[in-house]
Amino acid sequence: MKRICIILFLLGTYLLVSAQTPEKISYQAIMRNANNELLQNKLVGMQISILKSSITGVPIYSETHQPITNENGLVTLEIGKGTVMNGSFNTIDWANGPYFLRTQTDINGGSNYTITGTSELLSVPYALYAKRAANGVVAYGNIDSQGNRSAGSNNFSVTKVRTGKYEVSWDNTLNTYYSTGIVNLTSTSDESIALSWTSTLGGAVMIVSAFNHLGEPTDAGFTFTVLQP
């Protein structure tokens, strides 16, 4: 069996973070076999994961791609635009690193990943953090079905009140009730979610409720971003 050599490039110069363009990181890989021959015009399967804290850290975000190499053996991906398997790319707290990029590859185009490589992400994604701060974000996060957060800003807390009900609160130095702000709330599973608000002294509490297709309370993961009104 031939061994496959993969040369990976993280292209910081192609990072796109404008308001009109989805957050993403451009990424390229050159694939050669053990004879140093390019794998030309070949469909490959890839899974990209963002790990937190260490090279063996838990993936906080994963997505899959099926790119085709060109005549030079080159594949090009946009991290943040693949098929999401876990987490939310847009809610990664880049200021709370370090973060590592793990790539897994199946040269036959499937999901039997037999080639793995991991490298540290350095300065490139932090432009995404600067963009988020400039947009007046109050709080943001990625929450699993048990009320645990895998990513997000450092100023909020989550309490799972009961099945299908979560309370999200944060410090509010402006003493403003942010029910008039802009909230992006997305379920990371098949359940439906609803939003309501309550206020506390010097802060705000966002109530997230989750329901199954029968309208019954059920646990669900979700991501949220709260912008200033």
C-alpha positions in Angstrom: 0.0 0.0 0.0 1.3 3.4 -0.9 1.8 5.9 1.8 0.4 9.4 1.2 2.3 12.6 1.9 0.2 15.7 2.6 1.7 19.2 2.7 -0.5 21.6 4.4 -0.8 25.4 4.2 -2.8 27.8 6.3 -3.3 30.9 4.2 -3.6 33.9 6.6 -3.5 36.3 3.6 -6.8 34.9 2.4 -8.7 35.3 5.7 -12.1 36.9 5.0 -13.8 38.7 7.8 -15.9 41.5 6.1 -19.4 42.1 7.2 -20.7 40.8 3.9 -18.6 37.7 3.9 -19.1 34.7 6.3 -16.3 34.1 8.7 -13.9 31.6 7.3 -10.2 30.7 7.0 -8.7 29.6 3.6 -6.7 26.4 3.8 -4.7 24.4 1.2 -3.1 21.0 1.1 -0.8 19.3 -1.5 -1.1 15.5 -1.7 1.6 13.2 -3.0 2.2 9.5 -2.7 5.3 7.7 -1.4 6.9 8.0 -4.9 6.5 11.8 -4.7 3.8 11.6 -7.3 1.0 14.2 -7.2 -2.5 12.9 -6.5 -4.1 14.7 -9.5 -7.9 15.4 -10.0 -8.8 13.0 -7.2 -11.8 13.3 -4.8 -10.7 13.1 -1.1 -12.6 13.2 2.1 -11.5 15.5 4.9 -12.6 16.4 8.4 -11.3 19.6 9.9 -11.4 20.1 13.7 -10.5 23.0 16.0 -9.0 21.8 19.3 -8.7 23.9 22.4 -5.8 24.2 24.8 -3.5 21.4 23.4 -2.7 19.2 20.5 -4.7 16.4 22.2 -7.5 18.7 23.2 -11.2 18.1 22.8 -12.6 19.3 19.4 -14.9 22.3 20.0 -15.7 22.5 16.3 -15.6 20.0 13.4 -16.7 20.0 9.8 -16.2 17.8 6.7 -15.3 18.5 3.1 -15.0 16.5 -0.1 -12.6 18.5 -2.2 -11.0 17.4 -5.5 -7.3 17.9 -6.1 -6.3 19.9 -9.1 -3.6 18.9 -11.6 -1.0 20.1 -9.1 -2.4 17.8 -6.3 -3.7 20.9 -4.5 -7.0 21.0 -2.5 -8.5 24.3 -1.3 -10.9 24.5 1.6 -12.7 27.3 3.4 -12.8 26.4 7.1 -16.1 27.5 8.5 -18.0 26.7 5.3 -18.0 22.9 5.4 -20.7 20.4 6.6 -20.8 21.0 10.4 -20.4 17.9 12.6 -19.9 19.6 15.9 -20.0 23.1 17.4 -20.2 26.5 15.7 -17.3 28.2 14.0 -18.8 31.7 14.4 -18.9 31.4 18.2 -15.3 30.3 18.8 -13.7 32.7 21.3 -10.4 33.2 19.5 -9.1 35.4 22.3 -9.3 32.4 24.8 -6.7 30.1 23.1 -4.5 28.5 22.3 -6.3 26.6 19.5 -5.0 23.8 17.2 -6.1 22.7 13.8 -6.5 18.9 13.2 -7.0 17.5 9.7 -8.1 14.0 8.9 -8.1 12.6 5.4 -9.5 9.7 3.5 -7.9 9.6 0.0 -10.8 7.5 -1.3 -13.2 10.3 -0.8 -15.1 8.8 2.1 -15.0 9.2 5.9 -12.5 6.4 6.7 -9.9 8.9 7.9 -6.5 7.3 8.1 -4.2 10.3 7.8 -4.1 12.8 10.6 -2.2 16.0 11.2 -2.4 18.7 13.9 -0.8 22.1 14.1 -1.3 25.2 16.3 -3.3 28.1 15.0 -1.3 31.3 15.7 -2.3 34.8 14.7 -4.6 34.2 11.8 -8.0 33.7 13.4 -7.6 36.5 15.9 -8.8 38.9 13.2 -12.2 37.2 13.7 -12.0 38.1 17.3 -11.3 41.8 16.4 -14.3 41.7 14.1 -16.6 40.4 16.7 -15.5 43.0 19.3 -16.0 45.8 16.7 -19.6 44.7 16.1 -20.6 45.5 19.7 -21.2 41.9 20.9 -22.5 41.7 24.4 -22.1 38.0 24.9 -21.8 34.9 22.7 -21.4 31.1 23.2 -21.8 27.5 22.2 -23.8 25.5 24.7 -24.4 21.7 24.7 -27.6 19.9 25.7 -26.6 19.7 29.3 -25.9 23.4 29.7 -22.1 23.2 29.4 -20.3 25.7 27.2 -17.6 24.6 24.8 -16.8 28.1 23.5 -17.8 31.7 23.9 -17.1 35.0 25.7 -16.0 35.0 29.3 -18.8 37.1 30.7 -21.8 34.8 30.8 -23.0 31.8 32.7 -25.5 29.1 31.8 -27.8 27.2 34.1 -29.9 24.2 33.0 -33.1 24.7 35.0 -34.8 21.5 33.9 -35.3 19.5 30.8 -35.5 21.8 27.8 -35.0 25.0 29.8 -31.7 27.0 30.1 -31.0 30.4 31.7 -28.2 32.5 30.1 -27.0 35.5 32.1 -24.1 38.0 31.9 -22.7 41.0 33.7 -24.3 44.2 32.4 -22.3 47.2 33.5 -24.6 49.6 31.6 -27.5 48.3 33.6 -29.5 48.0 30.3 -32.1 45.4 29.7 -31.0 43.8 26.5 -34.3 42.4 25.3 -34.2 45.2 22.7 -30.9 44.0 21.4 -30.2 41.7 18.4 -30.1 38.0 19.3 -28.9 35.3 17.0 -30.0 31.9 18.4 -29.5 28.6 16.6 -30.2 25.1 17.6 -27.3 22.7 17.0 -29.6 19.7 16.9 -33.0 18.8 15.4 -35.1 20.4 18.2 -36.9 23.7 18.0 -35.9 26.5 20.3 -37.6 29.6 21.6 -36.3 32.7 23.3 -37.7 34.8 26.2 -36.3 37.3 28.6 -36.3 38.3 32.3 -34.3 40.9 34.1 -32.2 40.8 37.3 -30.6 43.6 39.3 -27.7 44.9 37.2 -28.1 42.3 34.5 -30.2 40.3 32.1 -31.3 36.7 31.8 -32.1 35.1 28.5 -34.4 32.0 28.7 -33.9 29.4 26.0 -36.5 26.7 25.7 -36.2 23.6 23.5 -39.0 21.3 22.2 -39.3 18.2 20.1 -41.6 17.7 17.1 -44.5 17.0 19.5 -44.0 20.2 21.4 -42.6 18.5 24.4 -39.7 19.9 26.4 -36.4 18.3 25.4 -32.7 18.9 25.9 -30.9 20.6 22.9 -27.6 22.3 22.2 -27.6 25.8 20.9 -25.4 28.8 19.9 -26.2 32.4 20.6 -24.9 35.9 20.0 -26.3 39.0 21.7 -25.5 42.4 20.0 -26.0 45.8 21.6 -29.3 47.5 20.7 
